[in-house]
Amino acid sequence: MTAIVEVLTELLIIFVAAKLGGEILLRLRQPAVIGEILAGILIGPFALGLIGVPSHTILEAFHNDQEAAREGLSLALETVAEVGVVTLLFFVGLETRLTDLLRVGIRSLLVAVLGVVGPFIGGTILMLALGYPSLEAIFIGTVLVATSVGITARVLRDVGALDSREARIILGAAVFDDILGLLLLTVVSGVAVTGEIQLDHILRITALALGFTAIVGGFGAFAVRRFFPPLVAHLQLEHAPLVVALSLMLALASLAAAIGLAPIVGAFLAGMALAEVAERYHLHEQALPIYTFLVPFFFVVTGARVDPRLFLQTETLWLALAVTAVAVATKALGAALGTLGFTPRSMAIVGFGMVPRGEVGLIIASIGLSLGVVERPLFSVAVVMSMLTTLFTPPVLLWLLRPLVAQRARELAGRISAGE
């Protein structure tokens, strides 16, 4: 069996494991992403060793250099995983119109800012207090900043509350949160590369990130509306709109990486620009099979990086629980303070609606591991925090939303009675 066949076999194992894990968790009424992560932990090199462990064939291809073979196999798998996460952020962008971003108002922006500042400060202080180096502490604080609103949106949709005031604030704040989080990630990643905190370096990276985001975000929608329709009209390629959209996704992801930003920033902005024409050309429907195929690779590969044996150590387990507690408390309190003046229940709905870290937290944690900023024990702690906050949110939200759902049902019944 050649090295290429070996890699293809591992990709097959990853894909099947992702789908089986997702199916099991969906049947348990939990997000599929949790099943994909758990599948990665199970089949990874630290557990069953079904992936990530170089075979004799791959060792021969690397002249029996164990370390080089391991890095080569890891690079192959992580490249596919990176394409998956770029696709994921592209889809997030497709659901975010620039006009919607500008329309959500000061309240959503306030929720997002307070929901970013609180976890960042809280996570950083916790890690510093426990004696971790400043760069590791800052990166863990950055991991805690992220919000994955997909879980919350699913809960709101299932109970028919997507058009409520609380839902609009949560969804609007999540857009700002994504941009602030990606910007903070870019700044911290840039600092990590230099090995020291330099004010001029931070300002340069911040200016670069803001400039790239402003130019692509501000003019991207206009350019797509102006040039996308005539371009695809003149192309004779099959599925021309999808071809152009994916080309733009990869182009902006590559450009972002070339100037020192995270590729996911470019992918998100590409999706946001194309959101202007996504419905007209059915981009969601056309790209969904690609999303279904590629995205799970990221979560399984991320899970495979977790060494479950670390959690046999009491110290690591308690650290994971402490980080999770800070992640929940600071995000929920910070976001809730942005709705000061609402009823306590409404404030709690918005606060806890912003709690899930999900895939966004995993993305930031994996970047930290790749850069060598965090060691594998801290990476595992970040993954567990992302999983626990994702599992924790749905039941809490359902409990908080119950009176709102009941009230809306009574109002609907009243309107029906009046109409009769």
C-alpha positions as CSV (number, residue, x, y, z in Angstrom):
1,M,0.0,0.0,0.0
2,T,1.5,3.3,-1.1
3,A,1.7,6.4,1.1
4,I,-1.1,8.1,-0.9
5,V,-3.4,5.1,-0.3
6,E,-2.5,5.3,3.4
7,V,-3.6,8.9,3.6
8,L,-6.8,8.2,1.7
9,T,-7.6,5.4,4.1
10,E,-7.1,7.7,7.1
11,L,-9.4,10.3,5.5
12,L,-12.0,7.5,5.0
13,I,-11.7,6.6,8.7
14,I,-12.0,10.2,9.7
15,F,-15.1,10.8,7.6
16,V,-17.0,7.7,8.6
17,A,-16.1,8.2,12.3
18,A,-17.4,11.8,12.0
19,K,-20.7,10.8,10.6
20,L,-21.2,7.9,13.1
21,G,-20.3,10.2,16.0
22,G,-22.6,12.9,14.7
23,E,-25.4,10.5,14.2
24,I,-25.1,9.1,17.8
25,L,-25.1,12.6,19.3
26,L,-28.0,13.8,17.2
27,R,-30.0,10.8,18.4
28,L,-29.2,12.0,22.0
29,R,-30.5,15.4,21.0
30,Q,-27.1,17.0,21.2
31,P,-25.1,18.8,18.5
32,A,-23.4,16.6,15.9
33,V,-20.1,18.6,16.4
34,I,-19.7,17.1,19.8
35,G,-19.9,13.6,18.3
36,E,-17.3,14.5,15.7
37,I,-14.9,15.8,18.4
38,L,-15.4,12.7,20.5
39,A,-14.8,10.5,17.5
40,G,-11.5,12.3,16.9
41,I,-10.4,11.7,20.4
42,L,-11.3,8.0,20.2
43,I,-9.6,7.2,16.8
44,G,-6.7,9.6,17.4
45,P,-3.0,8.7,18.1
46,F,-3.5,9.0,21.8
47,A,-6.3,6.4,22.0
48,L,-7.0,3.7,19.3
49,G,-4.3,5.1,17.0
50,L,-6.4,4.6,13.8
51,I,-5.2,7.9,12.5
52,G,-2.1,10.1,12.9
53,V,0.3,7.1,13.4
54,P,2.7,6.6,10.5
55,S,2.6,3.1,9.0
56,H,5.6,1.3,7.7
57,T,4.7,2.5,4.2
58,I,4.8,6.2,5.2
59,L,8.0,5.6,7.2
60,E,9.7,4.2,4.1
61,A,8.6,7.3,2.1
62,F,10.3,9.5,4.7
63,H,13.4,7.2,4.8
64,N,12.4,5.8,8.2
65,D,12.6,9.2,9.9
66,Q,9.9,8.7,12.5
67,E,9.5,12.4,13.4
68,A,9.5,13.5,9.7
69,A,6.9,10.8,8.9
70,R,4.6,11.9,11.7
71,E,4.9,15.6,10.7
72,G,4.2,14.7,7.1
73,L,1.1,12.7,7.9
74,S,-0.1,15.4,10.3
75,L,0.4,18.0,7.6
76,A,-1.7,16.0,5.1
77,L,-4.5,15.6,7.5
78,E,-4.3,19.2,8.8
79,T,-4.4,20.6,5.3
80,V,-7.7,18.9,4.7
81,A,-8.9,20.1,8.1
82,E,-7.9,23.7,7.2
83,V,-9.9,23.6,4.0
84,G,-12.8,22.4,6.1
85,V,-12.6,25.3,8.6
86,V,-12.2,27.8,5.8
87,T,-15.4,26.3,4.3
88,L,-17.1,26.6,7.7
89,L,-16.4,30.3,8.1
90,F,-17.3,30.9,4.5
91,F,-20.8,29.5,5.3
92,V,-21.0,31.7,8.4
93,G,-20.3,34.7,6.2
94,L,-22.9,33.6,3.6
95,E,-25.5,34.1,6.4
96,T,-24.3,37.6,7.3
97,R,-25.3,40.5,5.1
98,L,-23.4,43.8,5.6
99,T,-26.8,45.6,5.8
100,D,-27.9,43.2,8.6
101,L,-24.6,43.9,10.4
102,L,-25.3,47.7,10.2
103,R,-29.0,47.3,11.1
104,V,-28.7,45.4,14.4
105,G,-27.9,48.5,16.4
106,I,-26.0,49.7,19.4
107,R,-27.6,47.2,21.7
108,S,-26.1,44.2,19.8
109,L,-22.7,45.9,19.6
110,L,-22.8,46.5,23.4
111,V,-23.6,42.9,24.1
112,A,-20.8,41.8,21.8
113,V,-18.2,44.1,23.3
114,L,-19.0,43.3,26.9
115,G,-19.2,39.6,25.9
116,V,-15.7,39.8,24.6
117,V,-14.0,42.0,27.2
118,G,-15.3,40.0,30.2
119,P,-14.1,36.5,29.1
120,F,-10.8,37.8,27.8
121,I,-9.9,39.6,31.1
122,G,-11.4,36.8,33.2
123,G,-9.6,34.0,31.3
124,T,-6.3,35.9,31.3
125,I,-6.4,36.7,35.0
126,L,-7.3,33.1,35.9
127,M,-4.3,31.7,34.0
128,L,-1.9,34.4,35.3
129,A,-3.1,33.7,38.8
130,L,-2.3,30.0,38.3
131,G,1.2,30.8,37.3
132,Y,1.1,30.4,33.5
133,P,3.2,32.5,31.2
134,S,1.6,35.7,29.9
135,L,1.4,34.6,26.3
136,E,-0.3,31.3,27.2
137,A,-2.7,33.2,29.6
138,I,-3.6,35.7,26.9
139,F,-4.2,33.0,24.3
140,I,-6.5,31.1,26.7
141,G,-8.3,34.4,27.3
142,T,-8.7,34.7,23.5
143,V,-10.2,31.2,23.3
144,L,-12.8,32.2,25.9
145,V,-13.8,35.3,23.8
146,A,-15.4,33.2,21.0
147,T,-19.1,32.6,20.5
148,S,-20.6,29.9,18.3
149,V,-24.2,31.1,17.8
150,G,-25.2,28.1,15.7
151,I,-26.3,26.1,18.7
152,T,-28.3,29.0,20.1
153,A,-29.9,29.7,16.7
154,R,-31.0,26.1,16.5
155,V,-32.6,26.2,19.9
156,L,-34.4,29.5,19.1
157,R,-35.6,28.1,15.7
158,D,-36.9,24.9,17.3
159,V,-39.0,26.7,19.8
160,G,-40.2,29.3,17.3
161,A,-38.5,32.3,18.9
162,L,-36.2,33.4,16.1
163,D,-38.1,36.6,15.5
164,S,-38.1,37.6,19.2
165,R,-36.3,40.7,20.4
166,E,-33.8,38.5,22.4
167,A,-33.1,36.4,19.3
168,R,-32.4,39.4,17.1
169,I,-30.0,40.8,19.7
170,I,-28.2,37.5,20.1
171,L,-27.8,37.0,16.3
172,G,-26.8,40.5,15.7
173,A,-24.3,40.5,18.6
174,A,-22.9,37.2,17.3
175,V,-21.9,38.9,14.1
176,F,-20.0,41.6,15.9
177,D,-18.6,39.0,18.2
178,D,-17.2,37.0,15.3
179,I,-15.4,40.1,13.9
180,L,-14.0,41.2,17.3
181,G,-12.9,37.7,18.1
182,L,-11.2,37.2,14.7
183,L,-9.5,40.6,15.1
184,L,-8.3,39.7,18.6
185,L,-7.1,36.3,17.3
186,T,-5.1,38.0,14.6
187,V,-3.5,40.4,17.0
188,V,-2.6,37.6,19.5
189,S,-1.3,35.3,16.8
190,G,0.9,38.0,15.4
191,V,2.3,38.6,18.9
192,A,2.9,34.9,19.3
193,V,5.0,34.8,16.1
194,T,7.3,37.5,17.3
195,G,7.7,35.9,20.8
196,E,7.2,39.1,22.6
197,I,4.6,41.8,23.1
198,Q,5.5,44.9,21.2
199,L,3.1,47.9,21.0
200,D,4.2,48.9,17.5
201,H,3.7,45.4,16.3
202,I,0.3,45.1,17.8
203,L,-0.8,48.5,16.3
204,R,0.5,47.4,12.9
205,I,-1.3,44.1,13.0
206,T,-4.5,45.8,14.3
207,A,-4.3,48.4,11.5
208,L,-3.7,45.7,8.9
209,A,-6.6,43.6,10.2
210,L,-9.0,46.6,10.4
211,G,-7.9,47.8,7.0
212,F,-8.4,44.4,5.3
213,T,-11.7,43.9,7.1
214,A,-13.0,47.4,6.2
215,I,-11.9,47.2,2.6
216,V,-13.2,43.7,1.8
217,G,-16.2,44.0,4.1
218,G,-17.1,47.5,3.0
219,F,-16.5,47.2,-0.7
220,G,-16.9,43.5,-1.1
221,A,-20.7,43.6,-1.2
222,F,-20.7,46.4,-3.7
223,A,-18.2,44.6,-5.9
224,V,-20.2,41.4,-5.8
225,R,-23.5,43.1,-6.7
226,R,-21.8,44.9,-9.6
227,F,-19.5,42.3,-11.1
228,F,-20.8,38.8,-10.0
229,P,-24.0,38.7,-12.1
230,P,-22.4,39.6,-15.5
231,L,-19.4,37.4,-14.8
232,V,-21.3,34.2,-14.2
233,A,-23.7,35.1,-17.0
234,H,-20.8,35.0,-19.5
235,L,-19.3,31.8,-18.1
236,Q,-20.3,28.5,-19.8
237,L,-19.0,26.4,-16.9
238,E,-21.4,24.1,-15.1
239,H,-22.4,25.6,-11.8
240,A,-20.6,28.8,-12.7
241,P,-21.9,30.8,-9.6
242,L,-20.5,28.2,-7.2
243,V,-17.2,28.1,-9.1
244,V,-16.8,31.8,-8.8
245,A,-17.9,31.8,-5.1
246,L,-15.4,29.1,-4.1
247,S,-12.6,30.8,-6.1
248,L,-13.3,34.0,-4.1
249,M,-13.4,32.1,-0.9
250,L,-9.9,30.5,-1.5
251,A,-8.5,33.8,-2.9
252,L,-9.4,35.9,0.1
253,A,-8.4,33.1,2.5
254,S,-5.0,33.0,0.8
255,L,-4.7,36.8,0.7
256,A,-5.5,37.0,4.4
257,A,-2.8,34.4,5.2
258,A,-0.3,36.1,2.9
259,I,-0.6,39.4,4.9
260,G,-0.4,37.6,8.3
261,L,-4.1,37.3,9.1
262,A,-5.9,34.0,9.8
263,P,-7.2,32.5,6.6
264,I,-10.7,32.1,8.2
265,V,-10.9,36.0,8.2
266,G,-10.7,36.1,4.5
267,A,-13.1,33.2,4.1
268,F,-15.7,34.9,6.4
269,L,-15.4,38.2,4.5
270,A,-15.8,36.3,1.2
271,G,-19.0,34.7,2.4
272,M,-20.3,38.0,3.8
273,A,-19.7,39.7,0.4
274,L,-21.5,36.9,-1.4
275,A,-24.4,37.0,1.0
276,E,-25.8,39.7,-1.3
277,V,-26.3,37.3,-4.1
278,A,-26.5,34.0,-2.2
279,E,-30.2,33.6,-2.3
280,R,-30.5,34.6,-6.0
281,Y,-27.9,31.9,-7.1
282,H,-28.8,29.3,-4.4
283,L,-25.2,29.3,-3.2
284,H,-26.2,27.6,0.1
285,E,-27.9,24.7,-1.6
286,Q,-25.1,24.3,-4.2
287,A,-22.3,24.4,-1.6
288,L,-24.0,22.3,1.1
289,P,-22.6,19.0,-0.1
290,I,-19.1,20.5,0.0
291,Y,-19.8,21.7,3.5
292,T,-21.1,18.4,4.6
293,F,-18.0,16.6,3.2
294,L,-15.2,18.9,4.3
295,V,-16.2,20.6,7.6
296,P,-16.3,17.4,9.8
297,F,-12.6,16.8,9.0
298,F,-11.7,19.8,11.0
299,F,-13.5,18.7,14.1
300,V,-12.3,15.1,14.0
301,V,-8.7,16.2,13.5
302,T,-9.1,18.7,16.3
303,G,-10.4,15.9,18.6
304,A,-7.5,13.7,17.6
305,R,-5.1,16.3,19.0
306,V,-6.5,15.7,22.5
307,D,-4.7,13.3,24.7
308,P,-7.5,11.8,27.0
309,R,-4.9,10.4,29.3
310,L,-4.2,14.0,30.5
311,F,-7.6,14.0,32.2
312,L,-6.5,11.2,34.4
313,Q,-4.4,13.9,36.1
314,T,-6.4,15.6,38.7
315,E,-4.7,18.9,38.1
316,T,-5.7,19.0,34.4
317,L,-9.3,18.0,35.2
318,W,-9.7,20.7,37.8
319,L,-8.2,23.3,35.4
320,A,-10.6,22.4,32.7
321,L,-13.6,22.8,35.1
322,A,-12.2,26.1,36.4
323,V,-11.7,27.5,32.8
324,T,-15.2,26.4,31.9
325,A,-16.7,28.0,34.9
326,V,-15.0,31.3,34.1
327,A,-16.0,31.0,30.4
328,V,-19.7,30.6,31.3
329,A,-19.8,33.2,34.0
330,T,-17.9,36.0,32.2
331,K,-19.7,35.5,28.8
332,A,-23.2,35.3,30.3
333,L,-22.7,38.2,32.7
334,G,-21.0,40.4,30.2
335,A,-23.5,39.8,27.4
336,A,-26.4,40.2,29.9
337,L,-25.1,43.6,31.0
338,G,-25.5,44.7,27.4
339,T,-29.2,44.4,27.8
340,L,-29.5,46.3,31.1
341,G,-33.0,47.6,31.4
342,F,-34.6,44.4,30.1
343,T,-36.4,41.9,32.4
344,P,-34.1,39.6,34.3
345,R,-35.3,36.6,32.2
346,S,-34.6,38.4,28.9
347,M,-31.1,39.4,30.1
348,A,-30.4,35.8,31.0
349,I,-31.6,34.6,27.6
350,V,-29.3,36.9,25.8
351,G,-26.4,36.2,28.2
352,F,-26.7,32.4,28.0
353,G,-27.4,32.6,24.3
354,M,-23.9,33.9,23.8
355,V,-22.2,31.2,25.9
356,P,-21.5,28.3,23.5
357,R,-17.9,28.4,22.2
358,G,-18.4,25.4,19.8
359,E,-16.3,25.3,16.7
360,V,-15.1,28.9,17.0
361,G,-13.3,28.2,20.3
362,L,-11.9,25.0,18.7
363,I,-10.5,27.0,15.8
364,I,-8.7,29.4,18.1
365,A,-7.4,26.6,20.3
366,S,-6.1,24.7,17.3
367,I,-4.3,27.8,16.0
368,G,-2.7,28.3,19.4
369,L,-1.4,24.7,19.3
370,S,-0.1,25.0,15.8
371,L,1.8,28.2,16.7
372,G,3.3,26.5,19.7
373,V,1.7,29.1,22.0
374,V,-0.2,26.5,24.1
375,E,1.0,23.0,25.0
376,R,-1.2,20.0,24.5
377,P,-2.5,19.9,28.1
378,L,-3.8,23.5,27.7
379,F,-5.2,22.7,24.3
380,S,-7.1,19.8,25.7
381,V,-8.5,22.1,28.4
382,A,-9.7,24.5,25.7
383,V,-11.4,21.7,23.8
384,V,-13.2,20.4,26.9
385,M,-14.3,24.0,27.6
386,S,-15.7,24.4,24.1
387,M,-17.5,21.0,24.4
388,L,-19.0,21.7,27.8
389,T,-20.3,25.2,27.0
390,T,-21.9,23.8,23.8
391,L,-23.6,21.0,25.7
392,F,-24.5,23.2,28.6
393,T,-26.4,25.9,26.7
394,P,-29.4,24.1,25.0
395,P,-31.1,22.9,28.2
396,V,-30.6,26.2,30.0
397,L,-31.9,28.2,27.1
398,L,-34.9,25.9,26.7
399,W,-35.8,26.4,30.4
400,L,-35.4,30.2,30.1
401,L,-37.4,30.4,26.9
402,R,-40.3,28.3,28.2
403,P,-42.4,31.3,29.5
404,L,-41.7,33.3,26.3
405,V,-42.8,30.3,24.1
406,A,-45.9,29.9,26.2
407,Q,-46.7,33.6,26.0
408,R,-46.3,33.6,22.2
409,A,-48.6,30.5,22.0
410,R,-51.3,32.4,24.0
411,E,-50.9,35.4,21.7
412,L,-51.2,33.3,18.7
413,A,-54.3,31.5,20.1
414,G,-55.8,34.9,20.9
415,R,-55.3,36.2,17.4
416,I,-56.8,33.0,16.0
417,S,-59.9,33.4,18.3
418,A,-60.2,37.1,17.3
419,G,-60.1,36.2,13.6
420,E,-62.8,33.6,14.1
